[in-house]
Amino acid sequence: MPNARLSRAARRPIRVSFEFFPPKTPEMEESLWRSVERLAPLGPTFMSVTYGAGGSTRERTHATVARMVKETDIPPAAHLTCVSASKDEVDAVVDSYREVGVRHIVALRGDPAGGVGTAFEPHPDGYKSTADLVAGIRKRAPEIELSVSAYPEMHPESPSLDADFDVLKAKVDAGANRAITQFFFDNGHYLRYVDEARKRGIHIPIVPGIVPVSNFKQTANFARRTGASVPEWFASRFEGLDDDPQTRQLIAAAVAAEQVFDLVDHGVNDFHFYTMNKADLVYAVCHLLGLRPSAGVGKKAAA
């Protein structure tokens, strides 16, 4: 059965994208670029770079995507939020991205300035929601490709599932090209979510966000804060491995591969990997999906 699943994956036109976060130190920048150089030859459709709440990593995000444009031939996608910023400030960031060659933005409302669990308060002169931000970018830069977020287990601030889909529909109507989901561990949540979206007239691609778990405790804590459930069967895979990083890495690769193969069996061809700036686990899963590095792909040729 594993060989049959591998064969099916290898025959499918599998597409992947990778997400990184901007480095805070020279050492982290070195680690990030090692990951970029390792994964770029796999030919991802794009590589995205996150953006801190309130624009706290704005300059580092800009510097990272600018370097991607300069040094790789993989299209970068820059994250952009509207937390604690006026429309003029956000528009200036859009313009700066365009100037360095970015043609893809991941538009997000962003976490409240007070952190998860506090209420979001729009800037008095800012964009009021993700849909408002998407519409603003679409009007200012119609050529920009726009991705937005989706939540298979519902956004933690949503009062109901209907309200959650209303938000996604508003983002689509404002001009979003694609939705990328929050990570999840039970594929049933994703498959049901896509079915419900289609019933509600939402037909843009909804790409599953996959996180290979290099640190179970850290990922589980983050999942609890963002409303993603951690099934007992999933937690049991990592039981007793807190002080055994080598075995934990092997289990993490196996679990992530199992998840993506099941999605391939359900007809999913696109995957967005949250890399945590660590390439090896993601590379291993992509290898199992049939992706191989190609000569001349990833690094921009010298002029």
N, C-alpha and C positions, 0 to 999 in steps of 0.2 A: 504493500500500500504506500509506504513512504516514497518508493521509487516512482510509482505511478503519479503521485502528487507532484514530485519534483519534475517529472516529464511534462505534466500539464502546465506547471508554472513556467518552465523553460520555453514552451511553445507560445505562451500568451505574450502579448505586447505589454509587458510590465513596465510601468513608469514610476519613478520614485522622485521625491524631493527631500531635502534635508534642512533642518532648522538648527541654527547656532545662536548663542548669546554673545554679546560683545564683551571683549576681555577687559578686566579691571586692572591688570598688572602686566608688565612685560612677560612674565612667565606664562600667564594665562593666554596672552597673545600668541606666544610660541606654540602652546598646546592647541589653540584654535587652528592655526595655520597648518599644523601637522595633520589635523583632522580634515581640513579642507583639501589638502593635497592628496590625502588618502582616498577620499570619497569622490572628488570631482571626476576622476577618470572613469567612474561608473556611468557618466553621462546623465546626471539628474536633470529633470525639467527645469528646476530652479533651486537655489539655496537661499533660505531666508535668514534674516538677522533680527533678533527681538529688540524691544524698545521698552525701557523701564517706565514705571508709573510716573506720570508727571513729566515725562521726558528726561528722567534722571540719567539715562544713558544715551541721550540724543547725539552728542558729539562722537561717542565711541561707535554707535550704530552707523552714523554717517561715514566715519573713517573706515569701518570694516567693509561696508558695501562699496565704497569708492575703490578700495583695494581689490575687491573681488572683480569689479569692472575692469580694472587695470591689468590684473595678473591672471585671471581665469577667463575661459570662454563660456562659462556657465552663467546664465542670467541670474542676477541677484534679486531678491525680493526684500524690500525694507519694510519693517513694521512701523506703524504710525498710530499714535493714540491722540485723543483730544482732551485728556485729563489736564486740568490746571493750565490751559493754554487758550489764548484768544484765536479767533479764526485767522487773523493776520499772521500770528506766529506759526500756526499749523500750515497755512498756505506757503509761508516762507520755507518751511521744511520740504514741502512738496516740490517747490521750485529748485531747491538745492539738490534734491535727489535727481530731478530731471537733468540738471546741469552736468552731473557726473555720469549720466548715462543709465540711470535706473528707470526701468519701464514696467515695474511690477511693485505694487504696494500691498501689504497685508494691513487692512484698515480695521482697527479695534477701538472700542470705547476706552478700554484700559481699566485697571483696578482703581477703586476710589483712592483719593490721595491719602485718606486715613487708614488704608489697608483693607484687606478682606474682612467683611463683617460690618463695615461702616457704609453709610449711604453715599451713593454717587451724587455729587453736586456739580452740575455743569458750570464752566467758567461763564461769568455774565456776558462776555462777548464771544463765547466759544461755540463750537458745535455741540449740540444737545444730546446726540446719540450716535451710534455707529452708522445708522442709515443716513443721518444728517451729514456725517463726515464723508461717507461714500458719495453722496450726491454732490458735496462740495468739491471733492477731488475729481469726480467725473466731469463736472462743469469746467473746472480749471484746466484739467489735463485729460482730455477725452481719449488720448492714445494709451493711457496707463491701464495695465491689467490690474484688476482689483480682487483680492481674496479677502474673505471674512471668516469669522469663527462660527462654529456650530457645536451644540452640546447634546450628545446622545442620551445623557441622563438628566438633561435640563439644566439650564444655568441656575446656580444657587440663589440668585436674586429673583428668578421668575416665580410669579404667584401660581402659575398653572402651566400645563403642557401647551394648551391653546395659546396662551400669552407668549410662550417661548417661540412657537412657530410663527406667530404674528410678527415677532421681532426679526426672525430670519427672513420672512417674506418681504418685510419692509426693506431690508438690506438688498435683497435681490431686485426689488422694484426700483431701488435707487441706483442700481448699476453694477452690482457685484457679479463677477464672472465665475467665482468658485467659492465653496465653503470648505474649510479645513476643520476637522473636529478636535475637540478636547480629547486627550488620550482616554482609553477605556480598556478594560481587560476581559469583559464578557462581550463577545461578538454579537450576541443577541440584541444588546442595547443598540448597537450601530445599525444592524439590519432592520430592526423595527423602526428606528428613527428615519432611515431612508425611505422605507415604505410609506410612513406617515407623511413625510415631506412631499412625496410624489402625489399622494392623494390630495394634498392641499395646493397643488399647482406649482410646486417648487421643483424646477427641473435642471438647475445648474449642477455641475459635478459636486458631490459631497465626499471629499477625500478623507479616509480614516487617518487619524493621527495615532502613530504607534510610538510607544516609549519602551525601548529595551531597558530592563530594570537592573542597573549596575549596583544600586544601593536600595535595597527593599525598604528599609525603615524610612529613608528620606522620601522615596516615591510615595509610600503609603501615607505619610503625613501630608504631603502636597495634595494627594488625591482627596483626603478628607476635607481640606480647605476649599477645594474647587468643586466638590460635589460628585466626584467620580468614586464609584464603589470598588472595594477590593474583595472579591469573592474568597470564601474560606479555602476553596480548593487551590486558588492562586497563591494565597499566603502560605499554605502548607508546603508548596514547592520550595520555599526559601527558609523553611523552619530549620533552626540549628546551624545556619550558615553565616551568622553575624561575624564570626572570627575566622571564616574560611573563604577569603576573597577569590581564590582560584576556582573552587567548586562553584561558588556563587556566580561567577562569570559564565561558566559552562551551562549552568541551569538557566541563567538569563537568556543566553542565546537560544537554547532549546525552546523555552517558553515563548519567546518572541517569534521564532520560526513557526511554531505550532499555531500561533494566532494568525500570522499572515497566510499560512497555507490554507487554513480554514476559510479565510476571506476569499482567497483565490478560488477555492471550491465553490464559493457563492457568487462568482463572477466579478469580483473586485480586481481591477487592474492597476489602480493608482494608490500609492501609499506615501504618506508624509511622516518622516521619522524625526522625532525629537531627540537629537544626538547628545545633548548635554555636553557638547564639545568633545565627545569621546567617539572615536571612529570605529574601533575594532568590532564591537558588538553589532553595530549597524552594518558594517562591511560584511560580516559573517552571514547575517540574515539576507542581505542582498545577493550574496553569492549563492545561497540556497534557492533564491528566486530565479536564478539563471543569469543574473547580471555579471558581466565580466568587464574589467578595465580595458579600454581601447587606446591604442597608441595614438598620441596626438590629441586626445580628448582631455579637457580639464584645464590644461595650462595654455595660456595665450602665447602664440608664437611671437618671438622677438621681431621687432620691426626691421 
